[in-house]
């Protein structure tokens, strides 16, 4: 009740000008009227704010809002050397009002939060946009640097080690703004490589023909190669062998081959035979009219002059030169004599059988039998004057 009986306390408006605070008892809520009441006449270009927000000086402030007016008069600054008037309180606000969009990468002096004062010199160097391709992706970056290397460093993506920029790092900022940064690294790989040993053979008159004896087993050598691999963006782009060192030389294998001819006796097919060599050979068959030439012609002629037929066999020409007339015994076929030559190279090519382990069994046309396959061949005594190496 006491309070209700007291006169209401008059309300005031606060007006700030150049740091000075003035309180007035307003006769109006129109900002321009209040400013004139405080002795401040707004001029062209002045800015009126209420509680920090710009308001229209000719429009009354609503009754439910307190009044805290501020009058900003424009000051002249130099923006990149050009005169510029602004009522902004900070450099950043001044550039924003000038329609200049600021980016974090821009160069601005003084900083954006610096207060604006009369005659202030503002330098603004806008950043440029670049499209950077790196690590399999593209990103947009901004930079004020003129060189590519500096621009990448500004973006936190410096060229390190063997990295390569395209265009090169020392070049100026490209016109299209496109830059590629390839991540490059090298690695060294050490690899072991076996070295095959050679086989040396010597003849021994003390060892039986057809037998072999290993005097030295042989040992593979070992080499170590050092290879430099270069990768670009994870892909191998070069491979260079830098060195190859032999850490263990190979030791040759030494094999002794017997040359001593020993005549032996065997019982085969109920017969007793004497032989000086026994071999496993791959057999084919032929007859005078079935020679395998495919022309249908018949021929009884042979390289030895013997008539073709049962008991005459053919071998490769290289063997025939030594074994012409050599008597043989072939289980299931019987006695035979080497008397003809054949195309051992054809068998070697088509079947993969050495031509020196091939024999062609002769038959008469009326009793030819298919005995194709591997079989045992006995070389009967006496021993020929010269024995080919392939039979040793």
PyMOL commands that set and color helices and strands:
alter all, ss='L'
color gray80, all
select helices_A, chain A and resi 2-5+31-37+91-97+148-154+317-323+344-351+355-357+365-367+389-391
alter helices_A, ss='H'
color red, helices_A
select strands_A, chain A and resi 13-17+20-24+47-50+53-54+68-72+75-79+82-86+107-109+121-125+128-134+137-143+164-166+178-182+184-195+199-208+212-216+221-232+235-248+253-260+264-268+271-287+312-316+327-330+334-342+358-363+373-380
alter strands_A, ss='S'
color yellow, strands_A
deselect
rebuild
show_as cartoon
